[in-house]
Amino acid sequence: MKIETPHQPFTHSHWLTQVRRSLLLAMLIVGASLAVGVVGYHALGGLQWIDALLEASMILGGMGAIAPMTNDSVKIFASIYALYSGLMLLTTTGLLLAPWIQRMLYHTHRQARVDAMHDEGKVE
């Protein structure tokens, strides 16, 4: 993701492009994470595909497990997947908020530069 320097113009269309890229990247990460969870619960836990989807979705969304874990391998997978899912929640939140925070900081710094120039007598 490209970051503007204070002297570059911050156009609305450029910002919308950043928002779209962040959204797309977050969707790709969530989709890939969900796919790994579904396959893991299906292969290791013996869950049907729809049940594996439900289990992976609930864990990835931070809601908790639904199905009982019947063997050690699926319990280990579920533990690792739950920890991974917590990190993905934070990561995707950061990705989605980044363009908004960047825009806010850009405008805050731009206003601070205008105020500083006004105090120095360069702007009337």
SULMOQUI-V504172 format. One line per field, one symbol per residue. psi: psi as a letter, one per 40 degrees, with the letter a starting at -180 (. if undefined). burial: I if it has 16 or more other C-alpha atoms within 10 Angstrom, else O. A space follows every 50 residues. Layout:
psi: ???
burial: ???
//
This chain:
psi: hhhiieeiigidddddddddddddddddddddddddddddddddeeiidd ddddddddddeediidihheiddddddddddddddddddddddddddddd dddddddddddddddddddeedh.
burial: OOOOOOOOOOOOOOOOOIIOIIIOOIOOOIOOIIIOIIIIIIOIIIIOOO IIIIIIIIIIIOOOIOOOIOOOOIIOIIOOIIOOIOOIIOOIOOIIOIIO OOIOOIOOOOOOOOOOOOOOOOOO
//
